[in-house]
Amino acid sequence: MLIQTVFPMEHRAAGAFHSSRAATNTGRDECGRGPMIRRLAWWPLFFAWLAGCANRPAAPVMYDAATSRELIDQSLPRNLADRSGWAADIHAAFTVQALAPNRENVCAVVAVIEQESSFQVNPIIPGLPAIARREIDRRAAEAGVPRVLVDGALDLHSSTGRSYSERISAAKTEKDLSDIFEDFISLVPMGKKLFADRNPIRTRGPMQVNVAFVARYAAATPYPYPIKTTLADEAFTRRGSLYFGVAHLLGYSAPYDGRYEFRFADYNAGQYASRNAAFQSALSALSGVALTADGALLPRDADDSNPGRTELAARAIAARLDTTDAAIHRALAQGKNKDFERTPLYSQVFSLAERSARRPLPRALVPRIKLQGPKITRPLTTAWYAARVVQRFKRCLSR
């Protein structure tokens, strides 16, 4: 089931379980289970150490290329059309990014694809023409454009010879609608007025990758494949969507201790959102300021003169944290990358909050977000999304 919005929404927009890059196929976990204990005097220490290791997730196992391809094939749904093509593109997405195609990581990707598109490269969206027209009317109302002018613009002939209105009425997929909007924005003055040169189709392809993430990631890591038209259009292709989707899901390190539900929540809410939600929860308990643990540490338009609630809560206890307002803002601005965990603000908040609570506090929580958008017709949350993907993940592992 597709739950991403056709148009931008506040949260999407999509750790330490070693999504990464450094596991080995030695047959032993990080605690070294297996070797003989040669010195009896060390037995008490060994068993205490082993008990501690029992509470840690085992390190994922790496596989060679042939084994990885076989594992991916076994993880795919039965009776999947073009099974070999899906397996090849998933394997390539792991390989070119040097990510571990182990059983858990592969099933995480399979689960997200199932949830987002049911393995359809260009999924059909029921009622898409009506969704598109409602969004156009909403934007026209916000811009103060009379509907009669919008109707007139949509009745113009497009580059295909058909009117924009006719093409919208016939649209079945996001790719269909994206092509119409690109045409409308580039050729009709009304298009630029309503959409400001920005195509409103923001999620694309079988993994429903957000184009904002595509742009950010490609700026830091060059796209490894030939681009036929535009980079944004690559996200509509199976190869491109899987490449960026795998990067969004697995290509970052977060303190999740192998718990994939936080990865799935982040895929919906944004990388590090679960880590940030845990920080907000600790900050709220420490400061006494009620915060919604949504993972968004700063509002979109935040600055020193317009702080969000999370920043205000931290400012309220700046003296206890031995920091300044400016330092707080700089730290929160790191909320979308790994560096936030290295800031004094992060460590101080957890240190003081745990001292006050007299217990360890979680370093990850599923963000509390109500999903919104034209395609969503019933109450849904990021917690719902993560739980659904976890179910699919477990089914994949059982295969």
N, C-alpha and C positions, 0 to 999 in steps of 0.2 A: 504493500500500500504506500502510495506516495504521500508524504506529509509535508514535504517542503513547499513553500509558497512559490507561485509563479512570479510574484513580485517581491521586492525586498521586505524582510520582516526584521523586527528588532533583534531577535536572537536567531542566528543560524550558524543565522543569517537569513559547519559540521561547521606509559611509564616504565615505570621501573620494571615492567615485566620483560624488559629487553626486547622491545620492538626492534630491536636493534641488531646491533651490528656486530655483536661480539659474543656469540655463544659457540661452544665447541661440541663435537660429537664424541666425547670421551666416555660416555656411559655413566658419568658421575655428576652429581649436582654440585652447587657452589659450596656445600658443606663437606664435600669429599667423602661421602658415604662409600664404603667398599674396602678400603685398605685394612689389613690386620693391625691390631693394637699390640705392639711388640713389648711395651713396658707396662707391667701390671700396675705399677705405681701411678700411671696416668689414667687408669680406668675411671675413677670418680669424675675427674675433669672431663674426660671424653664423653661420659653419659650426660653430664650437665650441658655440655656443648651441643651434643646430638639432640637433646630435648629442645634446645632453642632453635636448632635448625628445622625441627619438625614443623614449626609454625611458619616457616617461610615457604613461598612457592618455589618449586623446582625450576631451575633455569631452563628455558626452552632449548630444544635440541636443533642443531643445524643439520641440513641434509645436502647431499650432492645434487647436481642438476637433474639427473634422471629420477632420483628418489623424490625430489621436489615436484617435478611434473606429475609423477604418479600420485603423490599425495594430493595435489590440487585437483586432479581428475577424480579421485575418490571422494573429495569433499563437495563436488558440484552436485546439484540436484539431479535425480534420475530423469531420464527422458528430456534432457536439455538440448534444444536445437543448437547446432554448431558447437558442440561440446569442446572439440579440439581447439577452435578459435578462442573461446572463452579461457580455456586453460593456458593457451599460449600468451594471451595478453595479460592475464593475471601473473604468470611467471615472469614475464618481461617487466612488469611494474615493480616486482620485488627485486629483480636482478639489477636493473639500471639504477636503482636507488640504494643498493647494497643493504637491503633489509632482509631479515631472517624469514624465509618461507617455511617456518615450522608449522606444526599442526594447529596450534592455537591462533597464530597470526593469519594463516590461510582461512580458517573458519571465521575469524572476525571479519575479514573482507567479504567472504561469501554471505555472511549474515546481513551485513549492511546492504549489499546488492539486492538480496531478497527483499529486505524491508523497503528499500527505496524504489525499486523498479520491477521486482520479480523477474530479473534477468531479461529485461527488454532494453535494447540499446536506445530506442527512441519511444518511450512509453506513451501510449494513448491516454489522454486525460479526459474523462467524461465531463461534458458541459463546459469545455474550454472556451468556446466563443462567447458564452454569457459571462464567464469570469473575466475575459479580456474586456468586454464592453463595459462591465461595471467598473473596472479599474480606470478605463479611459474617462468615463463620466465623472468618477471621483476626482481624478486629477484636473479635469476641466473645471469642476466646481471650485476646487482649491485655487485655481489660477484665475477664476472669475470669467471664464470663457463660456458664452451662451451655448446651449446644446445645439442650436440651429447651425452655428458655425462649425461645430465638431462634425455634425452630420454632413455638412457640405464638403468638409475636407475628406471625410471617409468615402464619399461618393466619387472622388476623383479617381481617374485611372492610374493604376500603379505601373511599375516597370514590366509586369507580365501581361498587361492589357486589361486585366480584370480590376474592378474597383477594390479599394482597401476594405470596404465593408463586405464585399463578396468573399474576399480571401479570408477575412476574420471569421465569417460564418462557416467556412469550410475547414478551418484549422482544427486539427486533431491532436497535435503534439506541440510541445514547447519549441521544438525546432521550427515547425511551421510558423508559429506565432513570432518567434525571434526574427525570422526572415522578413516577415511583414513589417515588424517594428523598425528593423534596420532600414528598409526601403522607405517607410513613412517618415522617419526622422531625417533621412538624408535628402529627400525630394520635396517634402511638403513643409512650408514654414510653420504650420500648426504642430507638426511633429516635434520640432525643436522647442516650441513654446510649452508643450505638455511634458516632454521627456528630457529636455535640456541635454540633448546629445547622448543620453544614457539609455541603452536598451533595458527595459524593465524585466526582461527574462533573466533572472539571476542564478537559477539552479539548472544544471544541465547534465544530460547523459545518464547512464545506468546507475551511477553512484550519486547522482544529483549534486554534483560539486558546485559550490558557489563561485561565481566568476571573480569576486573580490579576492578569494583565496588563490585562485589560478594566477591572477596578476601578481600578487605578493610573492608567491612561491617561485614563479618563473623569473621574477626579478632577482631572486637570490640564487636560484639553481636553474641554469639554462635548460629549456625543454629539449629532450634528446632526440625528438623525431622531426621529420620535415613537416612544415606547417603549410597546409594546402591553401587556406584562405586567411583566417585570423587565429590568434591564440585562443580567443574566447570560443570560436567555433570548434576548436579541437576538443573542448570539453563535451561537445555533443557526440563525439565519436567514442566507440567502445575503448579503443586504446588510450585516448586522451583522458577520458573520464576515469578509467581505472588507474592510470598513472597518478593523476592528481588526487583521486579518492584515497588510494593507498598512502600517499604522502600525508594527507590530512588526518587519516586515522592512526597511522603508525610511525610517521616520520618525525617524531619528537619525543623527548624524554620527560616524563612527569612522575611525581611520587605516588604511584598508584599500586605498588606492591603486587603487580600481576593481576589486578582486578579489572577485567575488561569492561565491566559496566560503566566505569568512568570514562574509558575511551569512547564508548558508544554515546554517552551523554555529551562528551566534548565534540563528537562528530556533528551533533545537532546544535550545540550551543556555542561552539568555538573552542579551539585548542586552549588547554589549561583552565577552562571554565570550572571544572570540578575542583581543581586545586584552589582556585580563587574563591569558590563558594565556601570551602572549609575555612579559608582565611577570614572571610566575612563573618562566619559563624563565631570564630574565636574572638574577633574584634568586637562583635556585638556583645558577647558575654563579658568581655573585659571592660568595655566602655559604658555599658548599660544603655546604649543607643540601639533601638530596634532596627535591624537591617534585613532586607530580603536577600537571602543567599543565592543570587542569580548568576554569580560569576563575573559580572560586569563591574570592574573596580572603578572605572571612570565613565561618566556619560560621554556621548559622542562629542559634545561641544564644551567639555570641561576645560577650565583654565583656572589660574589663581583667583580670579574674581568670580568664578562660577563653579564652585566645587560640588561634587555629588555627595550623596549621603554617606558613602563609605569613607570618603575623604574627610567629611565633617566629623565623623565618629573618631577617626584617628587624630584629627586636630584637637578634639576635646580632651584627649589624654596625652598630648604631645609632651608635656613635662614628665609624665611617668615613663614615656618611651624614650626620653632624653633625645628628642629630635626637634626639627622645625617644620613649619608648614611647607616650606619649599622642598625640603627633603622628603616629606610625605608624598607630595605630588610627584616628584621624580620617581619615587619607588613604585607608586601605583601605576605610573605610565609604563612600567615594565611588565604589566599584568598579562601581556600576550606572548611572553617568551620565558625561557628558563631562568633568566637573570633575576626575576622577581624573588625567587627563593633564596638568592644570595644577598638580598638587601637587609640592612639592620632592622628595618621596619618589620619585615616578615618574621625574622628570628625573635625579635623582642616581643611582638604580639603573642606568638605562641608560647614563649618562655613565661611571660607574666600570666597569660590565661591558664596555662597548665599548673602553674604554682597556685593560682587562686582556686582552680577546680580540684587540685590535688589528684589529678589523673592525667594520663596522656590524652590528647585531643586528636581527632582524625585529621589527616592531611588531605583528604578528598571527600567531597559530598556531592551527590547529584544535584545540579543547580535547580532551583525552584523557578521554573519558567512556564508560563502559559503560552502555548503556541498560537500564533495568529497569522492570518493570511487568507487570500481569496479562495484557495483550495480547501481550507479547513472549515468543515461544517458542523463539528461537534467539539466539546471540550477535550483538548489534548494538552499534554505537558511533556517537558523533556524527560521527566521520570517515566512516563508512559512509553516514550520512544525507546529509552534505554532498556526498559524491561522487555519490550517486544523483541529487540535485537538480541538480548541475552537468551531468550527462548530459542530463537533461530540458531544462535551460536551453539547452544547445547545440543540441538538436533544435529547440527553439522558434525560436532565432535563425536556423536554416537555413530555417524556413518563411517 
